[in-house]
Amino acid sequence: MNIPAFIMFAGFIFWLLAFPMDGILLTEEGGRPLILYFLFPHIAALYLLSFFLRKRLRFLADAGVILAGITTLAFPFHPEYAHVLLFLCGPAAAPVMIRMGVLLKAEPNFLKHIFLGLILGNLLTIGVTIAPAGYWAYVLTAICLGLSLGRPTIILDAPLKKILLHQPLIFVLYTLAGLMYGFLAPGYFAGDPLPGMEIFFYMAAIFLAWYFFSRELNSLIYIAVALAILSQPALYDLNPLFFTSGIFSMQASMGFADFFVLALAISHCDPARGIGINSATLCLGIAAGVMVSMTHLEMVTMVAVMGNVALALSIVLLMVIRRKKSAQEHETSSVQVFQDPLYTPESTETAEEIPELETRKEVQLPAKVTGMLSQREKEVLEKVLVNGRLYRDAAQEMGISESTVKTYMKRIYIKTGVKSRKDLDELCGGR
């Protein structure tokens, strides 16, 4: 059955929010914060899979779906073993998260699928929160988690420089998120708010991020940082209003940040490793923030101030690097690939930009690339890349227009995560 990527992604997000991430299904039975039992093995597994264990990912992802589903269904019968079950859920969910990157990247408009998946996943979580409790909810989450069973999961082994560059900023931002949520949540929920009301601020931010900033993704991280700082007045004045406004502001901050982190990862040439590394760093930041808020509440203000300074320095550093990168690319007349990670260049290759067939290395289309493409896209890529045809020549041979060839090439750029003909050639082993 051909299930859209956003449906499978939403099912996974729903399971995360409703169960292992201190969700309603966990807290109702366990009665105590257990998120760290899930996060630490989850983080370790994500880093291991992203950097070292790159084989048999499809098998590992399917095994993870089954194991996580079983632990979810078993929890209501044995809540006293919650820490053990969550410890198993952590590594089980890691290859499933990586699979989500592959599935989303395969969609031509993957930003829309990220948006729809996050929104639907949160709506399902709200539904479970306000609905009468029962075992049906555990069954539903397990079914939603299993929607991706049997789907492809591959790693392309592309350079990770752009992904690694953002890790310090992601870590500090999500550390502040975990810190502030741990500090603000007790005061906020003591006011008996409407169930799930704070999640609507998160979803509103997701919508704004997708609708207004899809082509200006770097702006999202600046907005997320600003909103994270605006969530902190309660650190200095324990006014109930500040707890409420702080939670709303932090939820909005995380909406912008989550969309940026996912878009950055999935726009990468290797979405599996991109989403694995970004998710691991994100979870590591949350874990660090939660630990400080749980064990050293007196240090929350100091850590928040230090976090704000670190965020400001990270933003300045990124801006300097992006400006330098942009200047270098302008000097070499190349396309801009860092300022906008989703930038797709206009396909304007000329005969002078394409090496003669005699001087080109033989290019083979690897399975890691062809596995992402439709049959028609494979045919176009073979004409252009393997046979070295100009777009107009490829169009004539295939009986289609040159603009149609360019459209197919743009889709190929998006699916493979490359920004130019040269990058695509290198990905396929040419030159």
C-alpha positions in Angstrom: 0.0 0.0 0.0 1.4 3.4 -1.0 1.2 5.5 2.2 2.2 9.2 1.9 5.4 10.0 3.8 3.7 12.5 6.1 1.2 9.9 7.3 4.1 7.5 8.4 6.0 10.5 9.9 2.9 11.6 11.8 2.4 8.1 13.1 5.9 8.1 14.5 5.6 11.6 16.0 2.3 10.6 17.6 3.9 7.6 19.2 6.9 9.7 20.5 4.7 12.4 22.0 2.0 10.1 23.4 4.3 7.5 25.0 8.1 7.6 25.4 8.7 11.4 25.6 6.8 11.6 28.9 3.5 11.3 27.0 0.0 11.0 28.4 0.1 7.2 28.0 3.3 7.0 30.1 2.5 9.5 32.8 -0.9 8.2 33.5 0.4 4.8 34.4 3.9 5.5 35.7 3.3 8.7 37.7 6.9 9.8 37.5 9.2 11.4 34.9 10.8 8.6 32.9 12.0 10.4 29.8 15.7 10.0 30.5 15.4 6.2 30.4 14.3 6.6 26.8 16.5 9.5 25.7 20.0 8.2 26.6 19.8 4.8 24.8 18.0 6.6 21.9 20.8 9.2 21.6 23.5 6.5 21.7 21.8 4.4 19.0 21.3 7.4 16.7 24.9 8.4 16.8 26.1 4.8 16.3 23.8 4.3 13.3 24.7 7.6 11.8 28.5 7.2 12.1 29.3 3.5 12.3 26.5 1.0 11.8 25.4 1.7 8.2 24.4 -1.8 7.0 21.1 -3.7 7.3 19.3 -0.5 8.3 16.1 -1.7 6.8 16.2 -4.8 9.0 17.1 -2.8 12.0 14.2 -0.3 11.4 11.7 -3.1 11.0 13.0 -4.8 14.1 12.8 -1.4 15.9 9.2 -0.9 14.9 8.2 -4.4 16.2 10.2 -4.0 19.5 8.9 -0.5 20.2 5.3 -1.6 19.4 5.6 -4.6 21.7 6.9 -2.5 24.6 4.1 0.0 24.1 1.5 -2.7 24.2 3.1 -4.3 27.3 3.4 -1.1 29.3 -0.2 -1.0 30.8 0.2 -4.5 32.1 3.6 -3.9 33.7 4.0 -0.2 34.6 6.4 -1.3 37.3 8.9 -2.1 34.6 8.5 1.2 32.8 12.2 2.1 33.0 13.2 -1.3 31.4 10.6 -0.9 28.6 11.6 2.7 27.9 15.3 1.6 27.8 14.3 -0.9 25.1 12.3 1.7 23.2 15.2 4.1 23.0 17.5 2.1 20.6 14.4 0.5 18.9 13.1 4.0 17.8 16.5 5.2 16.5 16.5 3.3 13.1 12.9 4.2 12.7 13.7 7.9 13.1 16.5 7.5 10.5 14.0 5.8 8.1 11.7 8.8 8.4 14.5 10.9 6.8 14.6 8.6 3.8 10.9 8.5 3.4 10.5 12.3 3.6 13.4 12.9 1.2 11.7 10.8 -1.4 8.8 13.2 -1.6 9.3 16.1 -4.2 7.8 18.6 -1.8 9.2 17.3 1.5 8.8 20.5 3.4 5.0 20.1 3.0 5.3 16.6 4.3 7.3 17.7 7.3 4.6 20.3 8.0 1.7 17.9 7.6 3.4 15.2 9.6 4.2 17.4 12.6 0.7 18.9 12.6 -1.1 15.6 12.3 1.1 13.9 14.9 0.4 16.7 17.4 -3.4 16.6 16.6 -3.5 12.9 17.3 -1.7 13.5 20.6 -4.2 16.1 21.6 -7.0 13.6 20.7 -5.6 10.9 23.0 -5.1 13.5 25.7 -8.7 14.6 25.8 -10.3 11.3 25.0 -11.3 8.8 27.7 -8.4 6.7 28.8 -8.2 3.1 27.8 -6.0 0.3 26.3 -7.3 1.3 22.8 -4.9 4.3 22.9 -1.9 2.0 23.3 -3.1 -0.1 20.4 -3.6 3.0 18.3 -0.1 4.3 18.9 1.5 1.0 18.2 -0.5 0.7 14.9 0.6 4.3 13.9 4.2 3.4 14.7 4.0 0.4 12.4 2.9 2.3 9.3 6.5 2.5 8.1 7.2 -1.3 8.4 9.0 -2.7 5.4 9.9 0.7 3.9 13.4 1.3 2.4 16.2 2.7 4.6 19.5 3.6 3.0 22.5 5.7 3.9 24.3 7.5 1.1 27.5 8.3 3.0 27.7 12.0 1.9 29.9 14.6 3.6 28.5 15.9 6.9 30.2 19.3 7.1 27.0 21.4 6.9 25.1 19.2 9.3 28.0 19.1 11.9 28.4 22.9 11.7 24.9 23.4 13.2 25.3 20.9 16.1 26.5 23.3 18.8 23.6 25.7 18.1 21.0 22.9 18.1 22.4 21.5 21.4 22.3 24.8 23.2 18.9 25.7 22.0 17.3 22.4 23.0 19.2 22.4 26.3 17.4 25.7 27.0 14.1 24.1 25.9 14.5 21.2 28.2 15.6 23.5 31.0 12.8 26.0 30.7 10.1 23.3 30.2 11.2 21.5 33.3 11.1 24.9 35.2 7.9 26.3 33.7 5.7 23.2 33.4 4.8 22.8 37.1 3.7 26.4 37.4 1.8 26.3 34.1 -0.1 23.1 34.8 -0.9 24.2 38.3 -3.1 26.8 36.7 -5.3 24.0 35.3 -5.1 25.1 31.6 -7.2 23.6 28.8 -5.7 20.2 27.8 -3.3 20.6 24.9 -3.7 24.4 24.6 0.0 25.0 24.6 0.4 22.6 21.6 -1.5 25.0 19.4 1.3 27.5 19.7 3.7 24.8 18.5 1.5 24.0 15.6 1.0 27.7 14.7 4.8 28.1 14.6 5.0 25.0 12.3 2.5 26.5 10.0 4.2 29.9 9.9 7.6 28.2 9.3 6.3 26.2 6.3 4.0 28.9 4.8 6.2 32.0 5.1 9.8 30.7 5.5 10.2 27.7 3.3 12.7 29.6 1.1 14.3 31.4 4.0 15.0 28.5 6.4 17.9 30.2 8.1 15.5 32.8 9.5 13.7 30.1 11.5 16.6 29.5 13.8 16.8 33.2 14.6 13.1 33.3 15.4 13.4 30.2 17.6 16.3 31.7 19.6 14.3 35.0 20.1 11.2 33.1 21.3 13.3 30.9 23.6 14.7 34.1 25.3 11.2 35.5 25.6 10.1 32.5 27.5 12.4 33.3 30.5 10.8 36.2 32.5 9.5 33.6 35.1 13.1 33.0 36.1 13.1 36.5 37.6 9.5 36.9 38.7 7.3 34.0 39.7 4.2 35.5 38.3 1.6 32.9 37.1 1.2 35.0 33.9 4.9 34.5 33.1 4.7 30.8 33.5 1.8 30.7 31.0 3.4 33.1 28.5 6.7 31.3 29.0 5.3 27.9 28.0 3.5 29.4 25.0 6.7 31.2 23.9 8.8 28.1 24.3 6.3 25.9 22.4 6.4 28.4 19.5 10.2 28.4 19.7 10.3 24.7 19.4 7.9 24.7 16.5 10.3 26.9 14.4 13.3 25.0 15.7 11.9 21.6 14.9 11.0 22.6 11.4 14.5 24.0 10.8 16.3 21.0 12.2 14.2 18.6 10.1 14.4 20.6 6.9 18.2 21.0 7.3 18.6 17.3 7.8 16.4 16.2 5.0 17.7 18.7 2.5 21.1 17.1 3.0 22.6 14.7 0.4 22.3 11.9 3.0 19.0 12.5 4.8 19.3 9.3 6.9 22.5 10.4 8.6 21.4 14.0 8.6 18.2 13.3 10.6 20.0 10.8 12.8 22.7 13.3 13.9 20.3 16.2 14.2 17.8 14.2 16.2 20.6 12.8 18.5 21.9 16.3 19.3 18.4 17.6 19.8 17.6 14.8 22.3 21.0 15.3 24.0 20.1 19.0 24.6 16.7 18.1 25.9 18.2 15.5 28.3 20.8 18.0 29.5 18.1 20.6 30.2 15.8 18.2 31.9 18.6 16.9 34.2 19.5 20.4 35.3 15.9 21.4 36.0 15.3 18.1 37.9 18.4 18.0 40.0 19.8 21.6 40.3 16.8 23.9 40.2 18.8 26.6 41.9 21.1 26.7 38.8 18.4 27.2 36.3 18.8 31.0 36.0 22.6 30.8 35.7 22.4 28.0 33.1 19.8 30.0 31.1 21.9 33.1 31.1 24.9 31.1 29.9 22.8 29.4 27.3 21.6 32.8 26.0 25.3 33.9 25.6 26.2 30.7 23.9 23.2 31.1 21.5 24.2 34.6 20.7 27.8 33.6 19.9 26.6 30.6 17.8 24.3 32.9 15.8 27.2 35.3 15.2 29.5 32.6 14.2 27.0 31.0 11.8 26.4 34.4 10.2 30.1 35.0 9.7 30.6 31.6 8.1 27.6 32.0 5.8 28.8 35.4 4.7 32.2 34.1 4.0 30.8 31.1 2.2 28.5 33.3 0.1 31.4 35.5 -0.9 33.5 32.6 -2.0 30.7 31.1 -4.1 30.0 34.5 -5.7 33.7 34.8 -6.6 33.7 31.4 -8.3 30.3 32.0 -9.9 28.8 28.9 -8.3 25.4 28.5 -6.9 24.6 29.3 -3.3 24.2 26.2 -1.3 24.7 27.2 2.3 22.6 30.3 2.7 19.5 28.3 1.8 19.8 24.6 2.2 16.9 24.0 -0.1 18.1 26.1 -2.9 17.7 24.4 -6.3 19.7 26.1 -9.1 18.3 26.8 -12.4 19.5 24.2 -14.9 21.6 26.3 -17.2 24.4 24.0 -18.2 26.1 24.8 -21.4 28.3 22.7 -23.6 31.4 24.3 -22.1 30.4 23.2 -18.6 30.0 19.5 -19.6 33.2 17.6 -20.2 33.5 15.7 -23.5 32.6 12.1 -23.3 36.2 11.0 -24.0 37.5 12.9 -21.0 34.8 11.8 -18.5 35.2 8.8 -16.2 32.6 6.2 -16.8 29.6 7.1 -14.6 27.5 4.4 -13.2 24.2 5.2 -11.4 24.5 3.5 -8.0 21.5 1.9 -6.4 21.6 4.4 -3.5 20.6 7.1 -6.1 18.3 5.1 -8.4 16.4 3.8 -5.5 15.1 7.4 -4.8 14.0 8.0 -8.4 11.0 7.2 -10.6 11.6 5.3 -13.9 11.3 8.5 -15.9 13.8 10.3 -13.7 16.2 7.5 -14.1 15.9 7.7 -17.9 16.6 11.5 -17.8 19.5 11.1 -15.5 21.1 8.4 -17.6 20.8 10.6 -20.7 22.2 13.7 -19.0 24.8 12.2 -16.6 25.9 8.8 -18.1 25.7 9.7 -21.7 26.7 13.3 -21.2 23.9 14.8 -23.3 22.9 18.5 -23.2 19.4 19.1 -22.0 18.2 20.0 -25.5 19.8 16.8 -26.9 18.3 14.6 -24.2 14.9 16.2 -24.8 15.1 15.4 -28.5 16.2 11.8 -28.0 13.4 11.2 -25.5 10.7 13.1 -27.4 10.0 15.6 -24.7 10.6 19.3 -24.3 13.8 20.8 -22.8 11.8 22.4 -20.0 10.5 19.0 -19.1 14.1 17.6 -18.9 15.0 20.6 -16.6 12.0 19.9 -14.4 13.0 16.2 -14.0 16.6 17.3 -13.2 15.3 19.7 -10.5 13.3 16.8 -9.0 16.5 14.7 -9.0 18.4 17.5 -7.3 15.8 17.7 -4.6 15.6 13.9 -4.0 19.3 13.4 -3.9 20.0 16.5 -1.9 22.6 18.0 -4.3 22.8 21.6 -5.5 24.5 21.3 -8.9 25.4 19.1 -11.8 28.9 18.7 -10.4 27.7 17.5 -7.0 25.4 15.0 -8.7 28.3 13.7 -10.9 30.5 13.3 -7.8 27.6 11.5 -5.9 27.4 9.0 -8.8 31.1 8.4 -8.9 32.1 10.4 -12.0 35.0 12.7 -12.7 
